[in-house]
Amino acid sequence: MSDDERNGLLAAAIGLREQGRTEAARDRLVELAARWPQDAEVAYQTAWAHDVLGLEAEAVPYYERALTASRTGLSEEDRRGALLGLGSTFRVLGRYEEAVATLRGAVEEFPDDGALRTFLAMALFNTGDHHESARLLLRLVAATSDDASVRRYRPAIEYYAEDLDATV
């Protein structure tokens, strides 16, 4: 099968998902993933289709394949999405340590991605590391808030984010 045919089939499957026909999309994507097992983009879209349906355990191997497949690489945006998807899926499945490891690596790779930092904070909370979880979220709020009152207190928020137990 040619790349043009693969691209057309993949676009059609993604279109089904975007139209809300998630079961049909998943069925098509599973078929495509079987045909192109080393195709990162197909694996990523297949993982996503499983996640949309709440089939997180079934999504994991597709996310892992997407992040290691060699036939076609993921775009930067899709790599971010696959890392976030895998980390979030691990968290939903109660695999908190794997979620933290995946999301921590993703944050190192994409340090400016607030969504990755947010999901890492959630996973850290689940592991009991409440202090680091709150620190990440406070830094994110201080750096990204458009709220005038938050901006006014940004230096204080950033200071206390480093040591939540600090007093004056």
Rosetta blueprint (number, residue, H / E / L):
1 M L
2 S L
3 D H
4 D H
5 E H
6 R H
7 N H
8 G H
9 L H
10 L H
11 A H
12 A H
13 A H
14 I H
15 G H
16 L H
17 R H
18 E H
19 Q L
20 G L
21 R L
22 T H
23 E H
24 A H
25 A H
26 R H
27 D H
28 R H
29 L H
30 V H
31 E H
32 L H
33 A H
34 A H
35 R H
36 W L
37 P L
38 Q L
39 D E
40 A H
41 E H
42 V H
43 A H
44 Y H
45 Q H
46 T H
47 A H
48 W H
49 A H
50 H H
51 D H
52 V H
53 L L
54 G L
55 L L
56 E H
57 A H
58 E H
59 A H
60 V H
61 P H
62 Y H
63 Y H
64 E H
65 R H
66 A H
67 L H
68 T H
69 A L
70 S L
71 R L
72 T E
73 G L
74 L L
75 S L
76 E H
77 E H
78 D H
79 R H
80 R H
81 G H
82 A H
83 L H
84 L H
85 G H
86 L H
87 G H
88 S H
89 T H
90 F H
91 R H
92 V H
93 L L
94 G L
95 R L
96 Y H
97 E H
98 E H
99 A H
100 V H
101 A H
102 T H
103 L H
104 R H
105 G H
106 A H
107 V H
108 E H
109 E H
110 F L
111 P L
112 D L
113 D L
114 G H
115 A H
116 L H
117 R H
118 T H
119 F H
120 L H
121 A H
122 M H
123 A H
124 L H
125 F H
126 N H
127 T L
128 G L
129 D L
130 H H
131 H H
132 E H
133 S H
134 A H
135 R H
136 L H
137 L H
138 L H
139 R H
140 L H
141 V H
142 A H
143 A H
144 T H
145 S L
146 D L
147 D L
148 A H
149 S H
150 V H
151 R H
152 R H
153 Y L
154 R H
155 P H
156 A H
157 I H
158 E H
159 Y H
160 Y H
161 A H
162 E H
163 D L
164 L L
165 D L
166 A L
167 T L
168 V L
